[in-house]
Amino acid sequence: MFAARFQPIIFAFIMSGFMAFLMSGILTFINLGWFDTFFIAWINAYLYAHACAFPLVFIFAPLSRKLSMLLTRQQ
């Protein structure tokens, strides 16, 4: 287990991992279609996407949280 202070970093890593994995697969398929080495191309795209997505999610998560709170009613 990790200390609670690491929660924002762990959240950003997991969220960016899910999003990068799914989006890289979808976009690889849209751009290239199905081919024999599709999964290899997908994983290569995922590695680059996650390397970009992780710091971006970590940076923009607080802003997203604040904006979503402004756009919703708190009861």
Order of alpha helices (4+ residues) and beta strands (2+ residues): alpha-alpha
